[in-house]
Amino acid sequence: MLVDLGLEEDEEDPVVTHLLAHPGVVEAYQEDTEVYYWVTHTPLTIAQAGAHALAALLTGHRAALRRAGLQPPDEPTST
């Protein structure tokens, strides 16, 4: 996955948090700016793994938009 959220070292990474939220994921971490690894305790199909990776990437991009003061397009604006 490719995403750079510009996080400080002590900030929680929303991509890792999303990956770890899956019940089958036992480990997830950011290796480098654009490289994430995750390990499951049970095999996932290619479709399942791809869907989870894309959802995590989307979570990261939404967080980056919010950090930039922008509203992600699928989230309602507050009134």
Secondary structure by P-SEA (a helix, b strand, c coil): cccccccccccccaaaaaaaccccccccccccccbbbbbbcccccaaaaaaaaaaaaaaaaaaaaaaaccccccccccc
